């Protein structure tokens, strides 16, 4: 019986590693640190019944759903510098580590013109999320994560799949 339990545990754990890869897309960096001093700390609904933690961004009009393992996540805004292509707003999502936000993914906000230029440029580019009222949103996953956040990082695709606009008519 003990060997059966160990065998089942190994099968489950080996299956989990199939879903831990995140695309190798990295956004350009800048000298500004992500503002993590006053992060938006999100709490889940009833811990006995919750399956997802809702997130609404009224500024840009979208929502996401985070898995329950993201309890206590934080978000922070920063400006991305795309060099000759200009700057864009960005929202990082992750967890506070050593008083700074360890970003596991980010959503960047662009004009339609800037988005087309970025997509035509060489190098890593964000993945398209959607377009609404003259804005194009894209996302990129982090290249690395601390040991404590590796499982959460593997859930980013699930979070991104929940993206939807809240003010579309």
Secondary structure by P-SEA (a helix, b strand, c coil): caaaaaaaaaaaaaaaaccccccccccccccccccccccccccccccccccbbbbbbccccbbbbbcccccbbbbbbbbbbccccbbbbbbbbbbbcccccccccbbbbbcaaaaaaaaaccccccccccccccbbbbbccccccccccaaaaaaaaaaaaaccccccc
